[in-house]
């Protein structure tokens, strides 16, 4: 697999229907995702000065953030409502290859800004709740 375009790395929000449809959150200029895994340290005096961990024992989570130009799209307004209501909803993070991560997330931060000579901007942060699945293209 070769390099992929950053503009094709998108955040999508589900519509909540039984057969969920996803739409790209509009106006995004940057998207980032972080997979977090807490460690469980079981080191003791017999560890010879080396840290010992238990595999697959800590909490796992996924954090997503992005920013862009607010364009008043339906998906942006949907995310704004979800942030105000502190709901947990289904989102997808999709790559150019078609690989995707899907899971339940809560919008933990939604910020708007606007300078005198620029467009209104927004930035968003989401945190996973429960398992996040990876689907290869």
Secondary structure as GFF3:
##gff-version 3
##sequence-region A 1 137
A	DSSP	three_ten_helix	6	8	.	.	.	ID=ss1
A	DSSP	beta_strand	10	14	.	.	.	ID=ss2
A	DSSP	beta_strand	22	24	.	.	.	ID=ss3
A	DSSP	beta_strand	28	37	.	.	.	ID=ss4
A	DSSP	three_ten_helix	45	47	.	.	.	ID=ss5
A	DSSP	beta_strand	60	69	.	.	.	ID=ss6
A	DSSP	alpha_helix	74	85	.	.	.	ID=ss7
A	DSSP	beta_strand	88	94	.	.	.	ID=ss8
A	DSSP	beta_strand	100	113	.	.	.	ID=ss9
A	DSSP	beta_strand	121	135	.	.	.	ID=ss10
###
